[in-house]
Amino acid sequence: MKVGVAETLEKISKISRRADRLAELQKQRGNATLLTVLQGAFDPRIEWMLPEGVPPFKRNDLHDLESVFYAEIRKLYLFVKGGNDNLKPLRRESLFIQLLESLAPADADLLCAIKDKKMPYKGIDAKLVREAFPGLLPDEQK
């Protein structure tokens, strides 16, 4: 069974020493879904075209849904500027809700947070991500 993205980030956030958190995050280098999530949360060039806050959606109560986010990550382009700008806002929001309802609850919560440019896990910030994955995010503005 695949470990969910939210589960991975939660595990990393619970590591007390920053150097150990960094090392554990770097082990995720091949996890394209996790890297996409980190970009969505911290890359200022990515502009989400959804209203702020958690939309009304029905949490999925099925088990073992952690792998769904990996399969559905390709749909995130629909929700960012430049992805599909011709999509009507109501349709975009409806597709987002459908996506949230297909995910494990922790992954749905994570997706809601990153679209608002927030990381719900302490100790994982843009500085740590830049250090772990040089070039993933633009350099900090001085």
PLY file of the C-alpha trace (Angstrom):
ply
format ascii 1.0
element vertex 142
property float x
property float y
property float z
element edge 141
property int vertex1
property int vertex2
end_header
0.00 0.00 0.00
1.24 3.44 -0.94
1.79 6.02 1.80
-0.37 9.10 1.32
1.12 12.53 0.63
-0.44 14.03 3.76
0.77 11.08 5.80
4.32 11.55 4.48
4.35 15.28 5.26
2.87 14.68 8.72
5.58 12.13 9.50
8.29 14.55 8.35
6.80 17.44 10.35
6.99 15.40 13.56
10.78 15.10 13.29
12.20 17.51 15.86
15.63 18.28 14.42
15.61 20.43 11.28
18.58 18.57 9.76
16.74 15.27 10.14
13.56 16.77 8.65
15.61 18.00 5.71
17.18 14.56 5.17
13.80 12.84 5.34
12.29 15.34 2.90
15.19 14.80 0.48
14.37 11.08 0.46
11.14 12.09 -1.32
13.04 13.44 -4.35
11.39 10.89 -6.65
7.87 11.56 -5.35
6.50 13.80 -8.12
3.13 14.16 -6.39
4.71 15.42 -3.19
6.92 17.85 -5.15
3.84 19.16 -6.98
2.09 19.70 -3.63
5.10 21.60 -2.28
5.18 23.79 -5.38
1.44 24.44 -5.09
1.91 25.56 -1.50
5.06 27.65 -1.79
5.69 28.73 -5.40
4.44 32.32 -5.77
4.22 31.83 -9.55
1.39 29.33 -9.06
-1.90 31.14 -8.71
-4.90 29.08 -7.66
-8.14 30.10 -9.37
-10.42 28.95 -6.55
-12.07 30.86 -3.70
-10.22 30.86 -0.40
-11.36 28.52 2.33
-12.66 24.98 2.47
-15.48 24.33 0.00
-18.51 22.32 1.06
-17.69 18.70 0.25
-18.55 15.26 1.60
-15.54 13.58 3.17
-14.76 10.20 1.76
-15.00 7.54 4.47
-13.65 4.63 2.42
-10.35 3.07 3.48
-7.03 2.85 1.66
-7.53 5.94 -0.53
-3.97 7.18 -0.05
-2.99 6.20 -3.61
-5.83 8.20 -5.21
-3.97 11.53 -4.86
-1.08 10.10 -6.87
-3.45 9.23 -9.72
-5.42 12.49 -9.58
-2.51 14.92 -9.25
-2.52 15.41 -13.02
-5.85 17.25 -12.69
-4.42 20.11 -10.63
-3.71 22.11 -13.80
-7.47 22.74 -13.99
-7.34 24.81 -10.83
-4.37 27.09 -11.48
-3.93 30.12 -13.69
-2.65 29.13 -17.12
-3.92 25.57 -16.81
-7.37 25.87 -18.36
-8.36 29.52 -18.14
-11.47 28.95 -20.30
-13.12 26.85 -17.58
-16.03 28.69 -16.01
-15.52 29.36 -12.27
-18.55 27.30 -11.22
-17.37 24.32 -13.29
-13.83 24.65 -11.86
-15.18 24.70 -8.29
-17.41 21.71 -9.02
-14.46 19.72 -10.39
-12.41 20.67 -7.33
-15.14 19.41 -5.00
-15.35 16.15 -6.97
-11.59 15.76 -6.60
-11.73 16.43 -2.85
-14.51 13.87 -2.44
-12.39 11.19 -4.13
-9.37 11.69 -1.83
-8.48 10.35 1.58
-9.63 12.95 4.16
-6.07 13.95 5.12
-5.11 14.47 1.47
-8.29 16.50 0.87
-7.43 18.73 3.85
-3.89 19.14 2.52
-5.15 20.13 -0.93
-7.51 22.72 0.58
-4.61 24.18 2.55
-2.14 24.38 -0.33
-4.64 26.08 -2.62
-4.73 28.81 0.03
-0.89 28.83 0.01
-0.67 27.32 3.49
1.16 24.26 4.76
-0.77 22.53 7.55
2.34 20.75 8.84
4.69 22.65 11.14
8.36 22.67 10.28
7.79 22.34 6.54
8.23 25.75 4.98
9.51 27.31 1.76
13.02 27.67 3.16
13.26 23.95 3.97
11.83 23.02 0.56
14.34 25.28 -1.23
17.15 23.65 0.69
15.88 20.11 0.08
15.11 20.61 -3.62
17.19 23.41 -5.19
15.44 24.81 -8.24
11.96 23.57 -7.31
10.94 27.02 -6.07
12.16 30.41 -7.23
14.77 32.08 -5.07
13.48 34.21 -2.23
12.94 37.87 -3.06
15.35 40.06 -1.13
0 1
1 2
2 3
3 4
4 5
5 6
6 7
7 8
8 9
9 10
10 11
11 12
12 13
13 14
14 15
15 16
16 17
17 18
18 19
19 20
20 21
21 22
22 23
23 24
24 25
25 26
26 27
27 28
28 29
29 30
30 31
31 32
32 33
33 34
34 35
35 36
36 37
37 38
38 39
39 40
40 41
41 42
42 43
43 44
44 45
45 46
46 47
47 48
48 49
49 50
50 51
51 52
52 53
53 54
54 55
55 56
56 57
57 58
58 59
59 60
60 61
61 62
62 63
63 64
64 65
65 66
66 67
67 68
68 69
69 70
70 71
71 72
72 73
73 74
74 75
75 76
76 77
77 78
78 79
79 80
80 81
81 82
82 83
83 84
84 85
85 86
86 87
87 88
88 89
89 90
90 91
91 92
92 93
93 94
94 95
95 96
96 97
97 98
98 99
99 100
100 101
101 102
102 103
103 104
104 105
105 106
106 107
107 108
108 109
109 110
110 111
111 112
112 113
113 114
114 115
115 116
116 117
117 118
118 119
119 120
120 121
121 122
122 123
123 124
124 125
125 126
126 127
127 128
128 129
129 130
130 131
131 132
132 133
133 134
134 135
135 136
136 137
137 138
138 139
139 140
140 141
